[in-house]
Structures are given as structure tokens and as C-alpha cells.
């Protein structure tokens, strides 16, 4: 695991948290409807001013020619326009009835001719950071959609009414507004009204204004939004980093610990414990700790199993090797026959041991792949008893074994209904066959083995009882260990591998059940035999 300044998870969390916020702010900064409202208000104000200017000119700047025709007096209109536009940031032009420009508020007439008036820009008091920020803002504004494309304002001086459609309409008595683009790339607003005298249109007055005030208002609103966005962005980044650290850091620690365990340099308890978090990371930590503990237990069990197998196989191999080496040097036929019997017994013992070891080694995989099905123990166990009895009769022709000794009898008792469990039938049969075989080996000749089943609330309980010598109190649990070697007196060595009860417990626990052994005590503390108890969950109807 390599340390990184920003992990992929941290980057994803930052992107997921910041991107929606950035999209929202970009949409708010667009402010198209707000700007459009300011423009409409500005045009309405210009239209009102144009009507006022036209009324003032119609009353105070009209002259009469000798033929009685009236006209706009340019020398009177110019100072009037200058005085009227002084409080505002507008430019006023007056057109005569023939469409020619006769007055402009930015030009004054003196002895030397026309003088243009220019407004000086305010001094630039911005510092370097503000200048950079304004440049970034202007670049951002340039990227925003501009909406409709505006026609350029005519640049001819002097201007003629025919250059502007709204001026032509005003000379016919109409009042109108319009928008244009100026040379600087900004917006220019205009409103025009006819100059009338006694309902006669004598000219028109055009007012124009730049969009500086509107741009400044929109800029101020956008700056306020950006200030709030900066604060929210900082909080979002800090909270995102905290969240990412709360998730990524423990995950990295878990991954590093799992990597150490994978390479065999760590133990199960080295997996960090985050269960106190009470969240998914805590659940993952608990699962990894449990999984690692189970893996180490499995590794230790495999190592122990391998050692036990080597030990158990070594004993018959040593006996077999000794017998083989001896039989070649013995000339007595009787002794050779005895040694050959030993060799055959050792070979059978090895074969039985290897078969049981093979069965035990693949048991886990078979239990994991096997499909559970409904198994009726109320029918299975009586059938199993019947099979054992039939095999005994067919094999011996009576109740004795092949040596003539009387063998124990096997009897079934208990309930036969509502004793269905969910499991793998073949493996459950193997468990009960192991228990019956174990009971036969300890029950004396002529004794009785009892097999019973009953329902205990949500469980099905099976008892296998024998009339043998019982089990030492300190061995009630150890008898389920692999290669447990304590066998009844008189049984030939190597007849059992010592894996039967261990395999039985493994199968029962894989079915979610439990198995244990106990002694059957009679009056006066006399031991009457042993009982094996198997408890399995009953299948749901």
C-alpha cells in the first residue's frame, strides 16, 4: 500500500460534493432573468425621460419661419439637452423633421465651432488581487450565454434618422425603445419620442445610455453569490476531506493489515478493530477479523491434521516395514504365515486410514457445495436400523458374528412425525452409521443399542445409547478429536482410524446443529453406558 495525498476515494467524494454545488452556483450566476428585468426597467425609464425631453423641447425650442412653418431651434435645443442630461448618464440627440441631426448633448457650440464633451472615467483604485479577480470575472462572464445578437449602433457622425428604424417611426409620431451593441462590446439602450407642437411632429429626441449601471448591479449580486459560494465551498471541502478520511483511512489500514496477513507476516489479531464505529466500516472490520481468525484456525488445523496423519501413517508403516524385513530372514513356515497376517492387517489398516483421511479432507468442500433438502429422520432412522439388522442376518445367518459370538441388538424408539430437518441426507446417514458402529464396538455381546428421535420445540433430537463401559469424564469432549485412540478392550489394533466421531461433529456443525456425549448413570452411581445426543434445527413447514 502506498501513501497518496488524495486517494481515488477522496477525489470521488470531493467531485461528488463539489460538482453539484458548482453547477448550482453557475446557474445562479447566470442571472439572465434578473438582468433582463433591469434592462426592461432601464428602457421604461429612458422612454419616460425621452417623452419629458420631447415635451420640454416642444415648449421651449421651437421657432417660426417667415412662411409660418415651425421648426426646432438647434441653438436653443443644445443647451437644453445639456441641462436636461446633466443629472443622468444619458446622451440626447434631436432630429429635425427631415431626419437630420440638429443637436447632440455631447457637443457644445462655441466661437471655435463644436466642442465634444467627454466624461472622465473614475480613478482606478483597485489593487492587484482585485484586478486579477475582475479579470477572472470578465472571463467567466464572457463564457456565459449572451442570448440574442444585437445590431450595432450606427457610427456615423452626424447621425441621421434614416439610420435608425425607431427614429423613422418617431417622426411619424410613435414612441419606441431599442437595444444595440456598442464598439466596446457592451449594450446600448435607446428610447425615442416625437417633438410635437400643437399635435404637429417637428422632430424627434433620442436618448441613449450604456449598460454600465446594469452590469455593475449584476456584478455586485454575482460577487455576493461568489462570497457565499466561497464559504460554502470551503466548508464542503473540509467536510468532504473529513468524510473521505473517515472512510479511506480505516479502509487503507484494513487493506494493509490484510496484505500483511496474505504474505504471512501478520496474525489474526493485527486486523484493526473498528467495531465501535457502529457503521459499515465497523462491520467490515469485524468480518475481516472473523475471516482472518477462521483462516488461521483452518491453517493451524491443517498443520495439526498433517502432523496427525503423518504420525498415524507412520505407525502401520513401521510395523509393515519390520514385518517385511523379518519375513525374508525367517525360515519357519508358521512364523512366516504369522508375519504375513501382520502385513495384511497393516495394509488393511493403511487402506482404511487413507480412505478416512481422504473423506475427512474433502468433507468441507462437499458440505459447502451440497444442496440442503428436507430429510425426515422419523423415516430415515428406522430404515437405517432395518438395514443394519438385515445386513447382520445375511452376513452371519443369525444374531452372532463370524466368530460365533452374540452381537448387540439395535432397536428404534421415539416419534416418527414432525422430525424433518434440512440437510444432506447422505452425510446425515454417515453420522448415524458412525454412531451406531461406535456403539457396537463398546456394547458387550448380547447387549442392546437404542436409537431414538423426538421433537423438542424447534429442534429434532436423536439419541444413540449403548450399554458399554461409558466414557471417562475428562474425555467426553476429546473423543470428538481426530485420531482419538482410546478403544474398548479386546478390539484389534488399527480396526478404527479414530476419525469417525470427528467427521460426525464436522457434519453436524455444518448443518447448524450440535453433538455431544454423556454417560448413562444408574443407582448408586453405577455407569450403565454412554449416550450420544445429536440436535438439529427442524425444517420449516
N, C-alpha and C positions, 0 to 999 in steps of 0.2 A: 504494500500500500504506500503510495507516495503522497506527501502533503501538497495541497494546492491552495492558492489564495482563495479562489472561488471554485467550489466543486460544481459539477454539472447540475446537481440538485439545487444548489444555492442560486445558480444562474436561472434555472427554470422558475423558481419561486419569485425571484426578482422580476423576471419578464412577465409572469402571470399577474403579479400585483401592480406593476408599473404601467404595463401596456394599456389596460382599460382606463386607468387614470389619465394617461397621456391622450388617449382618443377622446375622452370626455372633455378635457381641457381644450384640445384642439377644436372640438366642435363649439365650445363656448366662446373661444377666442374669435371664431369666425364672425359672430355678431352682425350678420347680414341684415336681419330684420331690425335690430336696434339702429344700425347705420342708416338704413332706408327710412326709418321713422324720422331721424334727424334731418335727412335730406328733404323729405316732404314738408317738414316744418319750416325749413330754411326757404324753400320755394314759395310757400304760402306767405312768409314774412316779406320776401322780396316782391311778390305780387302786390301786397298791400302798400309797400313803400313806393312801388312804381306808380300806382294809382294816385298816391298822395303827391308825388313829384309831378305827375301829369296835371293834376288839378292846380298845383301852385303855378306851374308854367302857363297853364291856360288862363290864369287870372293876372299874372304879372309880367309875362314875357312875350306878349302878343302886340304886334304893330300893324298899322294900316297903310297900304299903298295909296297913291293919288287916285287910283281907279276904284278904291273902296275894298280891294281884296286884303284879307288879313293873313299874317304870316308870323312865324316865330322869330323873335329878335335874337340873333346869336350873341351880341354883346351883353344883353341882359340875361340870357339863359346861362352863360358860362359862370358868372359869379354866383348865380342862384344855385346851380348844380354843386358848385364848390362848397357853399354854405350848407346845403342840404345833405351832402355826403360826408361832411366833416365828422359827425359823430359816429358814422358807420364805416365799415370796411368794404364799401361797395364802390363801383365805378359806374358813372352815369353818362350815357350818350343820348343826344337828341337828334332826331332825323326830321328833316323838313317834309312837306307834303310830297315833294318829288322824289324822296328817298335818299337825298344827300345828307351827309352828317354835317350838322351846323354847330354842335357844341360837344365838348368832352370834358368831364370833370378833372382829368389828369393834365389838361393843357390850359394854361393861362395866357392871355394875350397882353403883351406889353409893347413898348416902343420898338423893341428889337425883334418883335414877332412872337410866335407861340413858344411858351416855356412849358416843358413837361415836368410834372410833379411826381417824384418817386418817394415812397415811404421807405425809410431806412430800416433794415432788419434789426431786431433786438440783439444786444451784445451776447456772444456765446460764452456763457458761464459754466458750461459742462466740463467736468474733469474727464480724465482718460477712461476710467471704468464706465462712466455714463455714456461717453461717446461710443465705446465698444458695444455696450448693451443696446444703444439706439441703433447701431449698425446691424446687430443681430435681429433686432425687432423689425427693421426695414426689410431685411432679407426674408424673414418669416412672412411678413405681410405680402411681399412680392410673390410668395408661393401660394397664397390663398387664392381661391377662385375670384375673378374680378366681375363676374356677371356679364351684363350686356356690354357690347363695344360701343363707345360713344363717338359721334362725329367730332372732328377737330373744329375749334373755333376759328373763324376766318382771321387771317393775319394781316389783311390789307389795311393800310392807314392812308387817308381816312376810310372809314367803313361805310358801306352802302347798305341800305335796307334790303336791296335785292339779294345780298349775300346771305341773309337770314330769313328763312320761311316765316318765323313768328313775327318778324318786323313787317313783312309784306301784309300779314294778317292784321297787325295792329293798325296800319294805315287805312285799313278797311273798317276800323272800329272795334277790332277784337282785342281781348286781353289774354296773354298766354305766358307760359313758362317753358323752359327747356334746359337741357344739360349738354355740356360739351367737354371734351378733353383739351387741356392746355398744353403748351410746349414742354412744360416740366413733367408731364405725365400724370398730373393730378386732374381734379374735376373742377369744372367751372359751371356755376349756376347762373341762370338768367331769367328775368321777368320783364315784360314789356307792356305798356299801356298807351293808348292814344291820347294825344294832347288835343283837347276839344275847346271850342269857344262857340257857345250857343249851338251845341249839337253838331258843329262843323269840325271835322277832323283836320287839324292844321299841321300835324306831325305826330311823332311818337317818341317816348322816352324809354331807353333800355337800361336796366340795372343789372350789373354782373358782379358776382362775388366768388372768391376762391373757396375751396373746401378745407382751408386750414383749421377753422374752428371745429368743424365736424371731425376732422382727423385727430385733432388734439383731444376732443371728448372721447372718441373711441380708443385712442391710445391710453388715456387715463384709466378707462374701465379695464382695458386689457392689462395694464400694469397692476391694477388692484387684483385682478384674477391671477396673474402670474405670482404675485406675492403670496397669495393664499396657496397656490399650487406648489410654490417652493417649500412652504411649511409642511403641507400635506405630503409632498414628495419625500422630504427628509424623514418624517415620521414613518412613511411607508417603507423606505429603505431600511431604517433601523429595525422596525418590526419584522420585516422580511428576513433580514440578516439574523435576528434573534430566532425566528421560527426555523430558518434553514439550519442554524447552528444547533437548535434543539432537536432537529431530526437527523441532519447529516453527521454530526459529531458522534452520537452514540452508534449510528449505523456503521461509521468507519471503524469505531472501536470493536464492534461486534465482528465486522469483516476481518479486521486484523487478528483478533483472537481466533476466529475460525481458521484463518490461514496458518497461524502457528500450530493449531491442533492438526490441521491437514498434513503439515510437514513433520509432525511427530515431536514438536518442541514444546508443546503445552499440555496441560492436564485439563480435565473437565471443569475444575473449579476456576480456571482462568477466564472463562467467558464472563464478561461484566454482567452484573445483576442490576437491571433497570426495572424490576417488577414494581418498585414503589411509585413509578410514574403513573401507573394505572391507565395506560393507553396502549396503542398498537405496538409501540416500541418495547414497552414492558412485556407484552405478550410474546413478541418475537424473541426477546432476551430469555424469557422463561422456556420457550420452546427450544431454542438453541442449547440452553443449559441441559434440559432434559434429554435432547437428542444426543448431545456430546456425552452425557453421563451414560446413556444407553449404549453408545458406540464403544466407550471404554469398557463397560461391563461385558459387552459382546467380545471385545478383543481379549480381555482377561479370561473370559470363559473359553474362548477358542484356544488360548495358550494353555489353560489348565486342561482342557479336553485333549489337546495334542499330547501333553505330558502324560495324562492318564492312559491314553490309547497306547503310547509307546511303552508304558510300564506294563499294561495288561497284555500286550502282544509279546513283550519280551519274555514273560514267564513261560507260556507254552513253547515259544521258540527255543528257549534254553533247555526245556525238558526234551523237546523234539531233537535238538542237536545232540544232547547227551545220549539219548536212546539210539540215534543213528550211528554215532561213533562207537557205541558199545556193541551193537548187534553184529558189527563186522568182525569183532575180536572174540565173540563168544561162540564156542563150538557146540554147546549143549542145545539140542533142538527145542527142549522145553523152555529154556531161558530165552532163546531166540523168539519163540512164539509169544512169550510174555512181553518182550520188548516191542514186538510188532503190534501187540494190543495197545501198548502205551503210545506208540507212534500214531496209530489210528485214532485213539482218543484225543491226542493233541491236535491232529489235523482237523477232526470234527470240532474241537473247541475253537481253533483258529477260524474255521469256516463260520461257526455260529457268532463268534465275536465280531468278525469283519462284517457279517450281514447286519448285526445290530448297530454297529458303528455307522455303517452306510445309511441305515434307516434313520438314525438319530441326526446325522449330518444334513440330510435333505428334508428333515421334518419341517423346519421353519419355512422354507420356500413353498412346500406343498400346502401348508396351512394358510400362507398368505395368498396363494393363487386359488385355493379351493373355494367353491361356492357353497354357502350355507343353505341348508334345506331343512324342512320340518322332519324331525326324527321322533317317532313315537316309542319311547322307552317302555311303555306298558306292553307293547308287542315285541319289541326287539329283545328284551332280556329273557322272557320265556322261550322265545325261539332259540336264543343262544344257549340256554340250559338244555333244550331238547337236542341241539346239535352235539353238544358235549357228551350227553348220555348215549346218543346213537353211535357216535364215534367210538366210545368206550366199549359198547356191546359188540360192534362189528370188529373191533380190533382184538378183543380178548375173548369174546364169546360168553361173557358173564360179567360179574362185578369185580373180578380180580384183574391185576395187571399181568404182564407177560412173565412175571416170576412166580405167579400164583398167589401173591399177597392180595388181600382185600383192599380196594381203593376207597377213598371217601366218596360219599354221595353228594350230589348237588341238587338243591331244592330252591324253588322260587316262591316268593310270597309277596303280598302287598297289593297296591292298587293297580288297575290296568287302564284307567281312564284319566284324562286330563294330565297326562305325563309326557306331553310333547315338548321337545326342546328344538332349538335351531342350531344345526351343526353339520359336520361332515360325517356321514354315517360310518364310513369305513374306518375312520380314525377313532370314533367312539367305540366301535366294536373292538378295535385293538386295545383300548384302555381296559375294557371289562374282561377281555381274554387274558390280559396280563395279570389283572387282579385275581381272576379265577385260578390261573396257573400258579400264582404265588401262594394262594390259599391251599391248593392241593399239595404243594411241596412242604407245607408246615403242618397240615392236618394229619393226625395219625391214622393208620389203616382202620377202616370201619367207621371213621368219624363222619361228620356232616358239615357241608358248606352251605350257608344260607345266602341267597341273593334276593333282595327286596327293593321296591321302589315305591315312593309315595310323593304326594304333592304337599309342599309346605309353603303356603301363601303364593308368592311369586316365583318360587323355586321348585325344582324337581330334585329329590334327594334319593340317592342309591346307596344301599349298604351291602357290603360283601364281608361276611363273618366266617371265621374258621374256628376250629377247636384245637389250635396248636398251642405252643408254649407262651404265646404272646410276644410282645416287643419290649426290650429294655426301655425304661422311662427316658433315658438320655438319648435314645436312638429313634424316637417317634418322628422326628423331622429328618434326621440324617439318612434314613432308609431311602429317601427320595433323591439322594445324591447319586451321581454317576459312579458306577463300579463299586457300589456298596457290597462288601464281601461277606457279611455275616449270613451264613446259610444254616439250615437245620442239620442236626447230626445224622450221619448215615448217607447224606447225599454225596454223590461222586463229585470230586473237584472239577470245576470248569463246566458244569452242566448248565449254569446260567451265566450270562455276561455281566449282570449287575446293572443293566441299562433299562430294564423293563419299567420299574417304578419311576425312574427319572423321565422316560419318554411319556409315561402316563400323565405325570404332573404337567409336562410341557404342553400336551394336547389339551388337557382340561383348562389350563390357564389361557391358552389361545382361544378357547371358546367362551372366555369370560367367567369361568367357574372356579371352583376350588376343590382340592382333595387333601385329606389328612387321615392320619391313622390314630387309633386309640385302642386301649386294651379293654377287654370284657372281664370285669371283676365279679366274683360271686361272693357268697357268705364267707365271713372270716378273712376277707382279703385274698381269697384263692383266685388265681388267674385262670379264666376259662377259655381264653383265646384272644384273637385280635379282630378288630373291625376297621375296614376302610370305608370312608364316607366321601362320596362324590356329590357335589352340589352344583347344579347348572340352572341358569335362568330359564324359566318356562317361556315357550314361544307365545307370542301374542296371537289371539284368535283372529 
